[in-house]
Amino acid sequence: SSGPPSPLRLPGPAPGQFHAVRRYLVEQRALPLALVDALAQSGDLYADDRANAVFLLRDAHGQPVGAELRGTGPVAWRGMAPGSRKDLGFFSFPPIPRPNVILCESAIDALSCPLLHPEHRCLSTAGARPNPAWLHDLLQQACRLRCGFDLDSTGQAVAQAMIALHPSIELLPPPIRDWNDTLRARSSGLAS
């Protein structure tokens, strides 16, 4: 599409709906309550008026450039805030730079992965994408970058495309379908 990008329209925070987001992330996604509350405290996670989880994408200066939205009700739903610029920033956990970085496909995977690989910072590309614009800057920072996209045909095809473009990136697929599935399996005692 040509023309200027549409302006970012983040959903307004609805603190009264956060209990539903917290319950979904802790009970269904096996994320630690302290982690969910810390993210809410930082402003990187909040609830909108539909009780969707809103995960902020931030640019290099910490400014919001978009948001991943995840439905927390009975219907599995995911999307982006209107006007989100996935090429300008990402959701990151923890937010501080670390020398080891794993790229994940979603904010929930970027929260799950460091619980399994605590020495890493995990970033969400908000969908499997081989070459987000911000990746070049990350490669310049002498990070050890790994691509941890989903263990499905799309995730692995895009991971291979990314590695073909940037041979210094290593492949680190999750042991099962995605990082959150791996975390949930480990939490329920099904995985070692």
C-alpha positions as CSV (number, residue, x, y, z in Angstrom):
1,S,0.0,0.0,0.0
2,S,1.3,3.5,-0.8
3,G,0.8,6.7,1.1
4,P,1.7,7.5,4.7
5,P,1.1,4.8,7.3
6,S,-2.1,5.1,9.3
7,P,-1.5,6.6,12.8
8,L,-1.1,4.2,15.7
9,R,-4.4,3.8,17.6
10,L,-3.6,1.9,20.8
11,P,-6.7,0.5,22.6
12,G,-7.4,2.5,25.8
13,P,-6.5,0.8,29.0
14,A,-9.4,-0.7,31.0
15,P,-8.0,-1.5,34.4
16,G,-11.3,-3.1,35.5
17,Q,-10.7,-5.8,32.8
18,F,-7.2,-6.7,33.9
19,H,-8.4,-9.5,36.2
20,A,-9.4,-11.4,33.1
21,V,-6.1,-10.8,31.4
22,R,-4.2,-11.8,34.6
23,R,-6.3,-15.0,35.0
24,Y,-5.8,-16.0,31.3
25,L,-2.0,-15.5,31.4
26,V,-1.5,-17.2,34.7
27,E,-4.0,-20.1,34.5
28,Q,-4.1,-20.8,30.8
29,R,-0.6,-19.7,29.7
30,A,1.3,-20.8,32.9
31,L,3.1,-17.4,33.3
32,P,4.1,-16.5,36.8
33,L,1.7,-14.1,38.6
34,A,4.6,-11.9,39.7
35,L,5.8,-11.6,36.1
36,V,2.3,-10.6,34.8
37,D,1.9,-8.0,37.6
38,A,5.4,-6.6,37.0
39,L,4.6,-6.2,33.2
40,A,1.4,-4.4,34.1
41,Q,3.3,-2.2,36.5
42,S,5.7,-1.2,33.7
43,G,2.9,-0.4,31.3
44,D,4.1,-3.0,28.7
45,L,0.9,-5.0,29.3
46,Y,-2.6,-3.9,30.0
47,A,-6.2,-4.8,29.4
48,D,-8.5,-3.1,26.9
49,D,-12.3,-2.8,27.3
50,R,-12.8,-6.2,25.6
51,A,-10.5,-7.9,28.1
52,N,-7.8,-8.4,25.4
53,A,-4.2,-8.5,26.6
54,V,-2.4,-5.6,25.1
55,F,1.4,-6.0,24.7
56,L,3.2,-2.8,23.7
57,L,5.8,-2.8,20.9
58,R,8.5,-0.2,21.6
59,D,11.1,1.4,19.4
60,A,14.8,1.9,20.3
61,H,13.9,5.0,22.3
62,G,11.2,3.2,24.3
63,Q,8.3,4.9,22.5
64,P,5.2,2.7,21.7
65,V,5.0,1.9,18.0
66,G,2.3,-0.7,18.1
67,A,0.7,-3.5,20.2
68,E,0.0,-7.2,19.9
69,L,-3.5,-8.0,21.1
70,R,-4.5,-11.4,22.4
71,G,-8.1,-12.4,23.3
72,T,-8.5,-13.9,26.7
73,G,-12.0,-15.2,26.3
74,P,-13.2,-18.6,25.1
75,V,-12.4,-17.8,21.4
76,A,-8.7,-17.8,20.5
77,W,-8.0,-14.5,18.9
78,R,-5.0,-12.4,18.1
79,G,-4.3,-9.2,16.2
80,M,-2.5,-5.9,16.1
81,A,-3.5,-2.5,17.2
82,P,-4.5,-0.3,14.2
83,G,-1.5,1.5,12.8
84,S,1.1,-0.8,14.5
85,R,4.5,-0.5,12.9
86,K,6.1,-3.9,13.4
87,D,9.2,-2.8,11.6
88,L,9.9,0.0,14.0
89,G,9.9,-2.0,17.3
90,F,9.1,-5.1,19.2
91,F,7.8,-6.5,22.5
92,S,10.8,-7.5,24.6
93,F,11.3,-9.4,27.9
94,P,13.2,-8.6,29.9
95,P,13.2,-5.0,28.5
96,I,16.9,-4.4,29.2
97,P,19.5,-5.4,26.7
98,R,21.3,-8.7,27.2
99,P,24.1,-10.3,25.0
100,N,22.0,-13.4,24.3
101,V,18.7,-12.8,22.3
102,I,16.1,-15.2,21.1
103,L,13.5,-14.1,18.5
104,C,10.0,-15.4,19.1
105,E,6.8,-15.1,17.1
106,S,4.6,-13.6,19.8
107,A,4.6,-11.7,23.0
108,I,3.4,-14.7,25.0
109,D,6.3,-16.8,23.6
110,A,8.7,-13.9,24.3
111,L,7.5,-14.1,28.0
112,S,7.6,-17.9,28.1
113,C,11.0,-18.4,26.5
114,P,13.2,-16.6,29.2
115,L,11.5,-18.8,31.9
116,L,13.1,-21.7,30.0
117,H,16.3,-19.8,29.0
118,P,16.8,-17.3,31.9
119,E,20.1,-15.9,30.5
120,H,18.3,-14.6,27.4
121,R,16.3,-11.5,26.4
122,C,13.4,-12.6,24.1
123,L,11.9,-10.4,21.5
124,S,8.6,-10.9,19.6
125,T,8.6,-10.3,15.9
126,A,4.7,-10.2,16.1
127,G,4.4,-13.0,13.5
128,A,7.0,-15.0,11.6
129,R,9.0,-12.5,9.6
130,P,12.5,-13.1,8.1
131,N,13.9,-9.6,8.1
132,P,12.2,-6.9,10.4
133,A,13.8,-3.5,9.9
134,W,15.1,-3.4,13.5
135,L,17.0,-6.6,13.1
136,H,20.0,-4.9,11.4
137,D,20.5,-2.7,14.5
138,L,20.4,-5.7,16.7
139,L,23.0,-7.5,14.6
140,Q,25.3,-4.5,14.9
141,Q,25.2,-4.8,18.7
142,A,27.3,-8.0,18.8
143,C,24.5,-9.9,20.4
144,R,24.3,-13.7,20.1
145,L,21.1,-14.0,18.1
146,R,19.0,-17.1,17.9
147,C,15.8,-17.6,16.0
148,G,13.2,-19.5,18.1
149,F,10.2,-19.4,15.8
150,D,7.5,-22.0,16.1
151,L,8.2,-25.6,15.4
152,D,5.8,-25.7,12.4
153,S,6.3,-25.4,8.7
154,T,5.8,-21.6,8.5
155,G,7.9,-20.9,11.5
156,Q,10.8,-23.0,10.4
157,A,10.6,-21.9,6.7
158,V,10.8,-18.2,7.9
159,A,13.6,-19.1,10.3
160,Q,15.6,-20.6,7.4
161,A,14.9,-17.5,5.3
162,M,16.1,-15.3,8.2
163,I,19.3,-17.3,8.6
164,A,19.9,-17.2,4.8
165,L,19.8,-13.4,5.0
166,H,21.8,-13.2,8.3
167,P,24.1,-16.3,8.6
168,S,25.3,-15.2,12.1
169,I,21.8,-16.0,13.5
170,E,21.5,-19.5,15.0
171,L,18.5,-21.7,14.9
172,L,17.0,-22.6,18.3
173,P,13.5,-24.0,17.8
174,P,11.3,-24.7,20.8
175,P,11.2,-28.4,21.8
176,I,7.5,-28.6,21.1
177,R,5.2,-26.4,19.0
178,D,6.1,-23.0,20.5
179,W,7.7,-21.6,23.7
180,N,4.4,-21.3,25.6
181,D,3.4,-24.9,24.8
182,T,6.8,-25.9,26.1
183,L,6.4,-23.9,29.3
184,R,2.9,-25.2,29.8
185,A,4.0,-28.8,29.3
186,R,6.9,-28.3,31.8
187,S,4.5,-26.6,34.3
188,S,2.2,-29.6,34.2
189,G,5.0,-32.0,34.6
190,L,4.6,-33.6,31.1
191,A,8.1,-32.5,29.9
192,S,11.5,-32.9,31.4
